[in-house]
């Protein structure tokens, strides 16, 4: 909702991408359900739907380019080994091992480099890619391209200039900016909006068994979202048609009230 209003208020295009590259986790019919829900809520996208599963060749080409630059290396460390480290930063165990037995993941070499960017809502972010993130995986042992690399290629192919997404993905941005640098692509601008959390502070998600968005009475949900996004919609808008609620949101959209807010606490009834 926030990304749609942000794009439309700034006369931009709003693109729909289905992240289905992680095939073992893809639920049959889920993409169709997402598309139906967006249409029911009046969130209509520009152009055709972009499916990650159609672009595996592009991801491999990027990996080949990084490999030719000697920026990647195979890693045979198991999840059990990594869990025992009790640290989010990989200690480069496999970087100096030149002959690995498959299956292996591919890790990207990182250097002692500070990367900074100005987020529209969360202000300037500065992190050291090596000490705070370490050599991260760009291709998994099961031969699936990692999210960090895939979205960089997706954004580049779709001509994305502005990324508006949840605060929970803010920490991923540094890794993606590092990949933009190595691949020679100009990065987009970023705007990380707060996420809705439950009473325990957990983001509403499938992992936490949060219920799916209801297809019933989209007007009620849209009005609620405008309130949670601190847009102060008038009460008379509650019973308006979906397109009128959306158009009001576009016309009155302002992101300033969300400045430096990471999460929105809300009790779902």
Secondary structure as UniProt FT lines:
FT   HELIX           2..9
FT   TURN            10..11
FT   STRAND          17..18
FT   HELIX           23..25
FT   TURN            28..29
FT   HELIX           30..40
FT   TURN            41..42
FT   STRAND          50..51
FT   HELIX           52..54
FT   HELIX           56..68
FT   TURN            69..70
FT   STRAND          72..75
FT   HELIX           79..85
FT   TURN            93..96
FT   STRAND          105..108
FT   STRAND          114..119
FT   TURN            120..122
FT   STRAND          123..128
FT   HELIX           129..132
FT   STRAND          137..139
FT   TURN            141..142
FT   HELIX           147..158
FT   STRAND          162..166
FT   HELIX           167..172
FT   HELIX           173..183
FT   STRAND          189..193
FT   STRAND          195..197
FT   TURN            199..200
FT   HELIX           206..208
FT   HELIX           218..228
FT   TURN            229..230
FT   HELIX           235..239
FT   HELIX           242..252
FT   HELIX           256..258
FT   TURN            259..260
FT   STRAND          263..265
//
